[in-house]
Amino acid sequence: MITHLRGKLIEKNQSYLIIDCHGVGYHIHISSYTYSSLLLKEDIDICIYTYLFIKENQHVLYGFFDKKERKMFSNLISVNGIGPNSAIMLLSSLTPYEIEKSIYKEDIKVFKKVKGIGTKTAQRIIIELKDKIIPKKGKNIKLLKDPSYLIKKEALSALNVLGFSPKESKKVLDDILYKNPEFSVENLIKESLKKIVK
């Protein structure tokens, strides 16, 4: 199993990346979440987490910005009726944290907004994944209801992947969210990068 690739970003598209690793070009399918989270230009070195999907004669490599998204992809394709394309569609429409929150709240409507996901499939996602992803006893399950917590957690994960100190990142994120509580994850990451890279 290929767990990650580190190499030069040759091409970046909303649905795929091409990464050159020591002269070998890898075509990697990605979600819109990964595309928007990368915030990188071509011709630079990156590390992407991967999942190799094998079925009969089909070998397809999927790439993810962080381990959280890859884990959610793995969980989604374990659901009866959800293939890798549907999982990528879900991760392109909802962030891993939004999927997690919707499963916790048993919000079928959120999943039904995603192209190709009907009522029965949405119900299966909730039923089959609830025990897998909901925090166990002893953790603060109420945090899943707090949008600012989820946005901050997602942005913090993104900054950590980019190599920034968790302590410094947390301080910057807290300051930005205090002044701009309505910020999306993407805006929060962009604003944080401006302050950290100064």
SVG drawing of the C-alpha trace seen along z (x, -y; Angstrom):
<svg xmlns="http://www.w3.org/2000/svg" viewBox="-35 -42 50 51">
<polyline fill="none" stroke="black" stroke-width="0.4" points="0.0,0.0 1.3,-3.5 0.6,-5.6 2.1,-8.9 4.0,-10.5 6.6,-13.3 7.7,-15.0 7.4,-18.0 3.9,-19.2 3.8,-19.1 0.1,-19.8 -2.8,-20.8 -6.4,-20.5 -9.6,-20.5 -10.0,-16.7 -6.4,-15.5 -2.7,-16.2 0.4,-15.0 3.4,-14.6 6.9,-13.7 8.7,-11.4 12.3,-10.8 11.3,-10.9 8.0,-8.9 4.8,-10.9 1.9,-9.9 -1.7,-10.8 -3.6,-11.3 -7.4,-11.8 -8.3,-14.4 -11.4,-16.1 -12.2,-19.8 -11.3,-19.9 -7.7,-18.9 -7.5,-21.2 -8.6,-24.3 -6.5,-23.3 -3.2,-22.9 -3.0,-26.6 0.2,-25.8 1.7,-26.7 3.1,-24.2 6.8,-23.3 7.3,-23.0 7.8,-19.9 4.7,-18.6 3.7,-15.6 0.3,-14.1 -1.4,-11.2 -2.6,-8.5 -5.0,-5.5 -4.5,-2.9 -7.9,-1.5 -7.6,1.9 -10.6,3.7 -10.1,6.4 -7.9,4.8 -8.4,1.2 -5.7,-0.5 -6.6,-4.1 -4.5,-6.3 -6.4,-8.9 -4.7,-11.7 -5.6,-13.7 -4.4,-16.9 -4.3,-15.3 -4.8,-12.0 -8.2,-13.1 -9.6,-13.3 -8.0,-10.0 -9.5,-8.3 -12.9,-9.7 -12.5,-8.4 -11.7,-5.0 -14.7,-5.0 -17.0,-6.2 -16.0,-3.5 -16.6,-0.9 -20.3,-1.8 -22.4,0.5 -23.2,-1.4 -20.5,-4.0 -17.6,-3.7 -14.5,-5.8 -16.1,-8.2 -19.0,-8.8 -16.7,-9.2 -14.7,-11.9 -17.9,-13.6 -18.9,-13.7 -15.5,-15.1 -15.7,-17.7 -19.1,-18.9 -18.5,-18.6 -15.3,-18.8 -14.4,-15.8 -15.6,-17.7 -18.9,-18.6 -19.5,-14.9 -18.5,-13.9 -20.9,-16.5 -23.8,-15.5 -23.4,-11.8 -23.4,-12.8 -26.6,-14.9 -28.1,-12.2 -28.7,-14.9 -29.8,-13.1 -30.7,-16.3 -27.0,-17.4 -26.0,-14.2 -28.9,-14.3 -27.6,-17.7 -24.6,-15.8 -25.1,-14.6 -25.8,-10.9 -26.7,-10.5 -30.3,-9.5 -32.2,-8.9 -31.3,-5.3 -27.6,-5.9 -27.6,-8.8 -29.2,-6.6 -26.6,-3.9 -23.7,-6.4 -25.1,-7.5 -26.0,-4.0 -22.7,-2.3 -20.3,-5.1 -21.8,-6.5 -20.0,-4.1 -16.7,-4.5 -16.3,-8.2 -18.2,-9.6 -15.9,-10.3 -15.9,-7.6 -17.1,-8.1 -14.9,-10.5 -14.3,-12.9 -16.3,-16.1 -18.8,-15.1 -20.5,-18.5 -17.6,-20.0 -19.0,-18.5 -21.9,-21.0 -19.6,-24.0 -18.9,-25.3 -16.0,-27.5 -14.3,-24.6 -14.6,-22.5 -13.3,-25.3 -10.4,-26.0 -9.5,-22.3 -9.5,-21.9 -7.4,-25.0 -5.0,-24.0 -4.5,-20.6 -3.9,-22.2 -1.2,-24.6 0.5,-21.6 0.7,-19.7 2.3,-22.8 5.0,-22.6 4.0,-25.4 4.2,-25.1 0.9,-24.1 1.4,-26.5 2.0,-29.5 -0.8,-28.4 -3.3,-28.1 -2.6,-31.6 -2.9,-33.1 -6.2,-31.2 -7.7,-32.3 -6.9,-35.9 -8.4,-35.8 -11.5,-33.9 -12.1,-36.3 -12.2,-39.2 -13.8,-37.2 -16.1,-34.5 -17.8,-34.2 -14.7,-33.1 -14.7,-29.8 -11.9,-27.3 -10.3,-28.5 -10.4,-32.2 -9.0,-31.3 -6.1,-29.4 -5.3,-32.2 -5.4,-34.9 -3.3,-32.7 -0.6,-32.2 -0.4,-36.0 0.3,-36.5 2.6,-33.5 4.8,-34.0 5.4,-37.7"/>
</svg>
